[in-house]
């Protein structure tokens, strides 16, 4: 299998652990085999060294030079419109849905359950009607 998301300068990543969890950052430099220097100019992540185990590499990559300044990263980040592309991705939508589901109250969960049951009743009733009509025709 060929890897498409390589650790490289300019690769956009999602931080999956620590105080900046869930924020996007850009790999600015590779420190060693275990860490990268990252900067999140538009998400509020300060320039810091983070281990690769705490990063999810994304499909997005911006063209920046080695150890680029924050201003250069911001220009490239906004030119590629990474924030908007991320919000439109299935991964980001799934994270938003997961957070929304985790934040609902017990009563809201109960209401959702009742609505699902109502929907199932309507569908089953229609299905039985169609099945009965097909049996009559046969």
MDAnalysis code that builds the backbone (N, CA, C; Angstrom):
import MDAnalysis as mda
import numpy as np

u = mda.Universe.empty(414, n_residues=138, atom_resindex=np.repeat(np.arange(138), 3), trajectory=True)
u.add_TopologyAttr("name", ["N", "CA", "C"] * 138)
u.add_TopologyAttr("resid", np.arange(1, 139))
u.add_TopologyAttr("resname", ["UNK", "UNK", "UNK", "UNK", "UNK", "UNK", "UNK", "UNK", "UNK", "UNK", "UNK", "UNK", "UNK", "UNK", "UNK", "UNK", "UNK", "UNK", "UNK", "UNK", "UNK", "UNK", "UNK", "UNK", "UNK", "UNK", "UNK", "UNK", "UNK", "UNK", "UNK", "UNK", "UNK", "UNK", "UNK", "UNK", "UNK", "UNK", "UNK", "UNK", "UNK", "UNK", "UNK", "UNK", "UNK", "UNK", "UNK", "UNK", "UNK", "UNK", "UNK", "UNK", "UNK", "UNK", "UNK", "UNK", "UNK", "UNK", "UNK", "UNK", "UNK", "UNK", "UNK", "UNK", "UNK", "UNK", "UNK", "UNK", "UNK", "UNK", "UNK", "UNK", "UNK", "UNK", "UNK", "UNK", "UNK", "UNK", "UNK", "UNK", "UNK", "UNK", "UNK", "UNK", "UNK", "UNK", "UNK", "UNK", "UNK", "UNK", "UNK", "UNK", "UNK", "UNK", "UNK", "UNK", "UNK", "UNK", "UNK", "UNK", "UNK", "UNK", "UNK", "UNK", "UNK", "UNK", "UNK", "UNK", "UNK", "UNK", "UNK", "UNK", "UNK", "UNK", "UNK", "UNK", "UNK", "UNK", "UNK", "UNK", "UNK", "UNK", "UNK", "UNK", "UNK", "UNK", "UNK", "UNK", "UNK", "UNK", "UNK", "UNK", "UNK", "UNK", "UNK", "UNK", "UNK", "UNK"])
u.atoms.positions = np.array([
    [0.838, -1.183, 0.000],
    [0.000, 0.000, 0.000],
    [0.879, 1.242, 0.000],
    [0.557, 2.186, -0.852],
    [1.323, 3.411, -0.958],
    [0.700, 4.446, -0.023],
    [1.536, 5.084, 0.778],
    [1.050, 6.103, 1.694],
    [0.890, 7.418, 0.953],
    [-0.211, 8.107, 1.203],
    [-0.438, 9.389, 0.551],
    [-0.220, 10.554, 1.509],
    [-0.248, 10.286, 2.796],
    [-0.045, 11.342, 3.797],
    [1.314, 11.143, 4.449],
    [2.299, 11.817, 3.927],
    [3.656, 11.690, 4.437],
    [3.967, 12.856, 5.375],
    [4.867, 12.628, 6.314],
    [5.324, 13.704, 7.187],
    [6.273, 14.554, 6.365],
    [5.850, 15.765, 6.064],
    [6.667, 16.665, 5.266],
    [6.346, 18.106, 5.647],
    [7.248, 18.981, 5.325],
    [7.058, 20.394, 5.648],
    [5.878, 20.926, 4.838],
    [4.942, 21.560, 5.548],
    [3.754, 22.099, 4.911],
    [2.537, 21.198, 5.053],
    [2.711, 19.994, 5.583],
    [1.574, 19.079, 5.770],
    [0.694, 19.599, 6.897],
    [-0.596, 19.648, 6.657],
    [-1.557, 20.091, 7.671],
    [-1.922, 18.869, 8.509],
    [-1.987, 19.063, 9.829],
    [-2.275, 17.959, 10.744],
    [-3.314, 18.395, 11.773],
    [-3.945, 17.405, 12.355],
    [-4.926, 17.625, 13.415],
    [-4.315, 17.115, 14.704],
    [-4.310, 17.938, 15.744],
    [-3.739, 17.530, 17.033],
    [-4.779, 16.693, 17.765],
    [-4.382, 15.494, 18.211],
    [-5.340, 14.577, 18.826],
    [-5.140, 14.395, 20.322],
    [-4.238, 15.152, 20.927],
    [-3.980, 14.975, 22.345],
    [-3.431, 16.274, 22.929],
    [-3.738, 16.529, 24.180],
    [-3.203, 17.702, 24.860],
    [-4.164, 18.877, 24.863],
    [-3.685, 20.031, 25.280],
    [-4.565, 21.208, 25.394],
    [-5.052, 21.739, 24.052],
    [-4.338, 21.454, 22.970],
    [-4.740, 21.927, 21.646],
    [-5.499, 20.861, 20.861],
    [-6.058, 19.898, 21.552],
    [-6.770, 18.790, 20.905],
    [-7.889, 19.310, 19.996],
    [-7.932, 18.768, 18.767],
    [-8.968, 19.146, 17.818],
    [-8.634, 20.364, 16.970],
    [-7.434, 20.923, 17.120],
    [-7.046, 22.107, 16.349],
    [-6.128, 21.704, 15.194],
    [-6.171, 22.497, 14.140],
    [-5.324, 22.246, 12.981],
    [-3.981, 22.946, 13.151],
    [-2.942, 22.315, 12.630],
    [-1.615, 22.919, 12.657],
    [-0.890, 22.541, 11.363],
    [0.234, 23.188, 11.120],
    [1.043, 22.932, 9.935],
    [2.432, 22.508, 10.390],
    [2.962, 21.460, 9.778],
    [4.321, 21.020, 10.105],
    [5.289, 21.994, 9.447],
    [6.097, 22.646, 10.293],
    [7.039, 23.653, 9.824],
    [8.426, 23.055, 9.643],
    [8.772, 22.101, 10.510],
    [10.092, 21.478, 10.455],
    [10.027, 20.125, 11.157],
    [10.876, 19.219, 10.764],
    [10.975, 17.923, 11.428],
    [12.164, 17.995, 12.372],
    [11.895, 17.805, 13.678],
    [12.940, 17.913, 14.688],
    [13.791, 16.645, 14.688],
    [13.158, 15.504, 14.845],
    [13.850, 14.217, 14.780],
    [12.853, 13.164, 14.308],
    [13.148, 11.882, 14.544],
    [12.282, 10.818, 14.047],
    [10.957, 10.720, 14.792],
    [10.842, 11.404, 15.911],
    [9.630, 11.309, 16.712],
    [8.850, 12.615, 16.842],
    [9.468, 13.748, 16.503],
    [8.821, 15.041, 16.738],
    [8.902, 15.957, 15.528],
    [7.925, 16.847, 15.459],
    [7.899, 17.873, 14.414],
    [7.610, 19.222, 15.061],
    [8.152, 20.254, 14.466],
    [7.852, 21.619, 14.891],
    [6.603, 22.045, 14.142],
    [5.548, 22.381, 14.879],
    [4.276, 22.738, 14.256],
    [3.882, 24.154, 14.650],
    [3.034, 24.735, 13.815],
    [2.509, 26.068, 14.073],
    [1.080, 26.100, 13.546],
    [0.165, 26.636, 14.335],
    [-1.237, 26.739, 13.931],
    [-1.642, 28.190, 13.888],
    [-1.313, 28.882, 12.815],
    [-1.535, 30.323, 12.778],
    [-3.002, 30.733, 12.820],
    [-3.875, 29.942, 12.250],
    [-5.284, 30.334, 12.181],
    [-6.139, 29.616, 13.217],
    [-5.556, 28.686, 13.952],
    [-6.330, 27.955, 14.957],
    [-5.863, 28.243, 16.379],
    [-4.849, 29.077, 16.521],
    [-4.398, 29.458, 17.850],
    [-3.399, 28.513, 18.482],
    [-2.768, 27.672, 17.696],
    [-1.752, 26.756, 18.223],
    [-0.406, 27.473, 18.154],
    [0.271, 27.570, 19.307],
    [1.574, 28.214, 19.350],
    [2.618, 27.306, 18.704],
    [3.690, 27.901, 18.208],
    [4.765, 27.115, 17.600],
    [5.408, 26.264, 18.685],
    [5.416, 24.952, 18.448],
    [5.942, 24.015, 19.447],
    [6.309, 22.697, 18.785],
    [7.104, 21.916, 19.493],
    [7.460, 20.579, 19.016],
    [6.424, 19.596, 19.554],
    [5.845, 18.794, 18.669],
    [4.837, 17.812, 19.045],
    [5.237, 16.466, 18.455],
    [5.044, 15.416, 19.227],
    [5.339, 14.071, 18.758],
    [4.374, 13.644, 17.672],
    [4.859, 12.795, 16.759],
    [4.024, 12.339, 15.648],
    [2.826, 11.529, 16.132],
    [2.950, 10.897, 17.273],
    [1.845, 10.124, 17.822],
    [0.663, 10.990, 18.239],
    [0.901, 12.268, 18.435],
    [-0.167, 13.193, 18.832],
    [-0.753, 13.945, 17.643],
    [-0.361, 13.555, 16.431],
    [-0.836, 14.236, 15.229],
    [-1.538, 13.260, 14.296],
    [-2.636, 13.709, 13.707],
    [-3.270, 13.002, 12.601],
    [-2.937, 13.792, 11.348],
    [-2.241, 13.186, 10.408],
    [-1.895, 13.872, 9.169],
    [-3.120, 13.939, 8.270],
    [-3.349, 15.096, 7.668],
    [-4.493, 15.302, 6.789],
    [-4.033, 15.299, 5.330],
    [-4.979, 15.299, 4.427],
    [-4.669, 15.281, 2.996],
    [-4.165, 16.624, 2.484],
    [-4.322, 17.667, 3.261],
    [-3.981, 19.012, 2.815],
    [-2.494, 19.293, 3.015],
    [-1.899, 19.997, 2.052],
    [-0.496, 20.387, 2.152],
    [-0.352, 21.777, 1.553],
    [0.374, 22.632, 2.249],
    [0.631, 23.974, 1.726],
    [2.112, 24.078, 1.372],
    [2.400, 24.935, 0.435],
    [3.787, 25.112, 0.004],
    [4.423, 26.221, 0.833],
    [5.318, 25.831, 1.734],
    [6.054, 26.796, 2.557],
    [7.518, 26.368, 2.591],
    [8.414, 27.318, 2.795],
    [9.820, 26.941, 2.905],
    [10.135, 26.339, 4.280],
    [11.284, 25.756, 4.383],
    [11.777, 25.145, 5.617],
    [11.828, 26.190, 6.739],
    [11.243, 25.907, 7.888],
    [11.213, 26.801, 9.062],
    [10.643, 28.181, 8.729],
    [9.531, 28.206, 8.043],
    [8.912, 29.463, 7.618],
    [8.394, 30.257, 8.814],
    [8.331, 31.569, 8.622],
    [7.780, 32.451, 9.655],
    [6.269, 32.308, 9.700],
    [5.685, 32.765, 10.778],
    [4.240, 32.670, 10.986],
    [3.474, 33.419, 9.890],
    [3.981, 34.587, 9.503],
    [3.329, 35.408, 8.491],
    [3.264, 34.663, 7.146],
    [4.342, 33.979, 6.784],
    [4.390, 33.212, 5.541],
    [3.398, 32.054, 5.583],
    [3.313, 31.409, 6.742],
    [2.395, 30.282, 6.911],
    [0.946, 30.761, 6.790],
    [0.645, 31.900, 7.398],
    [-0.721, 32.438, 7.344],
    [-1.119, 32.734, 5.902],
    [-0.213, 33.343, 5.129],
    [-0.508, 33.656, 3.728],
    [-0.811, 32.382, 2.940],
    [0.050, 31.385, 3.083],
    [-0.135, 30.136, 2.338],
    [-1.393, 29.402, 2.801],
    [-1.655, 29.440, 4.107],
    [-2.820, 28.772, 4.696],
    [-4.119, 29.377, 4.163],
    [-4.160, 30.705, 4.118],
    [-5.353, 31.392, 3.641],
    [-5.482, 31.306, 2.117],
    [-4.364, 31.278, 1.406],
    [-4.400, 31.155, -0.051],
    [-4.987, 29.805, -0.456],
    [-4.620, 28.745, 0.260],
    [-5.136, 27.397, -0.033],
    [-6.520, 27.188, 0.582],
    [-6.964, 28.120, 1.426],
    [-8.288, 28.055, 2.062],
    [-8.472, 26.739, 2.829],
    [-7.486, 26.416, 3.649],
    [-7.460, 25.148, 4.376],
    [-8.606, 25.049, 5.382],
    [-8.909, 26.117, 6.090],
    [-9.982, 26.086, 7.090],
    [-11.320, 25.698, 6.485],
    [-11.632, 26.268, 5.335],
    [-12.903, 25.968, 4.666],
    [-12.913, 24.538, 4.134],
    [-11.793, 24.110, 3.552],
    [-11.698, 22.738, 3.045],
    [-11.860, 21.734, 4.177],
    [-11.281, 22.051, 5.332],
    [-11.375, 21.153, 6.486],
    [-12.822, 21.055, 6.960],
    [-13.513, 22.181, 7.051],
    [-14.907, 22.180, 7.507],
    [-15.818, 21.392, 6.573],
    [-15.464, 21.329, 5.295],
    [-16.278, 20.607, 4.319],
    [-15.927, 19.119, 4.250],
    [-14.845, 18.719, 4.897],
    [-14.433, 17.318, 4.825],
    [-15.330, 16.441, 5.698],
    [-15.431, 15.182, 5.337],
    [-16.256, 14.231, 6.079],
    [-15.712, 14.031, 7.498],
    [-14.401, 14.066, 7.646],
    [-13.769, 13.878, 8.944],
    [-14.207, 14.959, 9.924],
    [-14.169, 16.218, 9.475],
    [-14.558, 17.339, 10.339],
    [-16.039, 17.263, 10.687],
    [-16.871, 16.910, 9.698],
    [-18.309, 16.797, 9.955],
    [-18.589, 15.698, 10.975],
    [-17.834, 14.611, 10.886],
    [-18.007, 13.507, 11.826],
    [-17.613, 13.931, 13.241],
    [-16.535, 14.718, 13.368],
    [-16.118, 15.206, 14.684],
    [-17.158, 16.148, 15.283],
    [-17.757, 17.001, 14.448],
    [-18.787, 17.926, 14.922],
    [-20.010, 17.146, 15.384],
    [-20.411, 16.143, 14.606],
    [-21.582, 15.339, 14.972],
    [-21.332, 14.577, 16.272],
    [-20.117, 14.075, 16.444],
    [-19.759, 13.339, 17.662],
    [-19.823, 14.253, 18.885],
    [-19.299, 15.472, 18.729],
    [-19.333, 16.429, 19.832],
    [-20.766, 16.838, 20.168],
    [-21.589, 17.004, 19.134],
    [-22.986, 17.380, 19.350],
    [-23.736, 16.268, 20.066],
    [-23.497, 15.033, 19.654],
    [-24.164, 13.889, 20.277],
    [-23.735, 13.737, 21.739],
    [-22.479, 14.022, 22.029],
    [-21.982, 13.897, 23.394],
    [-22.532, 14.997, 24.305],
    [-22.945, 16.119, 23.715],
    [-23.391, 17.249, 24.529],
    [-24.897, 17.253, 24.808],
    [-25.651, 16.340, 24.192],
    [-27.099, 16.374, 24.418],
    [-27.447, 15.807, 25.795],
    [-28.564, 16.266, 26.328],
    [-28.993, 15.843, 27.658],
    [-29.766, 14.528, 27.571],
    [-30.085, 13.990, 28.722],
    [-30.818, 12.730, 28.798],
    [-32.208, 12.872, 28.187],
    [-32.863, 13.993, 28.464],
    [-34.198, 14.215, 27.919],
    [-34.173, 14.342, 26.397],
    [-33.156, 15.029, 25.861],
    [-33.023, 15.150, 24.409],
    [-32.776, 13.782, 23.778],
    [-31.994, 12.949, 24.430],
    [-31.756, 11.584, 23.954],
    [-33.070, 10.799, 23.918],
    [-33.900, 10.995, 24.952],
    [-35.204, 10.339, 25.025],
    [-36.103, 10.793, 23.875],
    [-36.103, 12.107, 23.593],
    [-36.926, 12.628, 22.499],
    [-36.483, 12.043, 21.155],
    [-35.180, 11.928, 20.956],
    [-34.659, 11.348, 19.717],
    [-35.104, 9.892, 19.593],
    [-35.056, 9.162, 20.696],
    [-35.486, 7.763, 20.690],
    [-36.961, 7.656, 20.291],
    [-37.797, 8.517, 20.863],
    [-39.234, 8.497, 20.552],
    [-39.488, 8.821, 19.082],
    [-38.755, 9.792, 18.543],
    [-38.916, 10.143, 17.129],
    [-38.492, 8.990, 16.219],
    [-37.420, 8.294, 16.592],
    [-36.979, 7.139, 15.808],
    [-38.031, 6.035, 15.833],
    [-38.645, 5.842, 16.976],
    [-39.696, 4.826, 17.081],
    [-40.899, 5.187, 16.214],
    [-41.288, 6.471, 16.225],
    [-42.403, 6.919, 15.389],
    [-42.099, 6.693, 13.911],
    [-40.901, 7.040, 13.508],
    [-40.493, 6.841, 12.118],
    [-40.549, 5.366, 11.745],
    [-40.045, 4.511, 12.637],
    [-40.052, 3.071, 12.377],
    [-41.477, 2.545, 12.245],
    [-42.396, 3.034, 13.086],
    [-43.801, 2.599, 12.996],
    [-44.410, 2.966, 11.650],
    [-44.170, 4.201, 11.204],
    [-44.711, 4.653, 9.927],
    [-44.141, 3.813, 8.782],
    [-42.833, 3.589, 8.803],
    [-42.202, 2.801, 7.746],
    [-42.712, 1.364, 7.730],
    [-42.828, 0.760, 8.893],
    [-43.317, -0.618, 8.966],
    [-44.753, -0.720, 8.477],
    [-45.573, 0.251, 8.831],
    [-46.971, 0.244, 8.405],
    [-47.059, 0.320, 6.878],
    [-46.295, 1.245, 6.275],
    [-46.284, 1.387, 4.821],
    [-45.765, 0.110, 4.158],
    [-44.711, -0.460, 4.720],
    [-44.122, -1.677, 4.159],
    [-45.131, -2.820, 4.165],
    [-45.852, -2.950, 5.266],
    [-46.864, -4.017, 5.351],
    [-47.989, -3.801, 4.351],
    [-48.395, -2.517, 4.157],
    [-49.430, -2.208, 3.169],
    [-48.978, -2.597, 1.766],
    [-47.734, -2.237, 1.430],
    [-47.198, -2.559, 0.105],
    [-47.068, -4.071, -0.087],
    [-46.638, -4.753, 0.961],
    [-46.483, -6.204, 0.895],
    [-47.840, -6.873, 0.688],
    [-48.854, -6.369, 1.396],
    [-50.207, -6.911, 1.288],
    [-50.758, -6.649, -0.120],
    [-50.528, -5.463, -0.660],
    [-51.002, -5.122, -2.008],
    [-50.321, -5.992, -3.061],
    [-49.053, -6.285, -2.865],
    [-48.322, -7.138, -3.804],
    [-48.825, -8.583, -3.719],
    [-49.151, -9.032, -2.514],
    [-49.668, -10.390, -2.351],
    [-51.035, -10.536, -3.012],
    [-51.854, -9.492, -2.966],
    [-53.164, -9.519, -3.594],
    [-53.030, -9.590, -5.113],
    [-52.065, -8.843, -5.675],
    [-51.845, -8.831, -7.120],
    [-51.325, -10.170, -7.636],
    [-50.578, -10.881, -6.826],
    [-49.972, -12.158, -7.263],
    [-50.907, -13.291, -7.313],
])
